[in-house]
């Protein structure tokens, strides 16, 4: 490897790991993009809920880019980081990486920015507390 090349590493905290199974494939044998999207939404909900310390709902997904396919037997690792906090909303940067064949090379397969809103028990938006509030 030359000095110009760098090894890409995940951004964020490992939030979810799950194995891609045969039931999640399309006719070509690749894992459905929708399955990957749903795993990212689950992980983002965990990260946003931890930051808000309350229930959150997904309101948008921006800039979803599929880079490489996920295959049966790969472990999908989803990394999350809070990239912005508004009054009631949070932007979560999410990256999905495949650990090939459960223990092989790790490759980034997709990324996106998800927006979540903190809500009360009736589903109405409520303020996200400051990080130092209990």
Secondary structure, DSSP 8 states (H G I E B T S, - for coil): --TT-------SEEEEEEE--GGGB-TTSBB-HHHHHHHHHHHHHHHHHHHHTS-EEEEEEEEEEE-S--BTT-EEEEEEEEEEE-SSEEEEEEEEEEEGGGTS-EEEEEEEEEEEEEB-TTS-B-----TT--
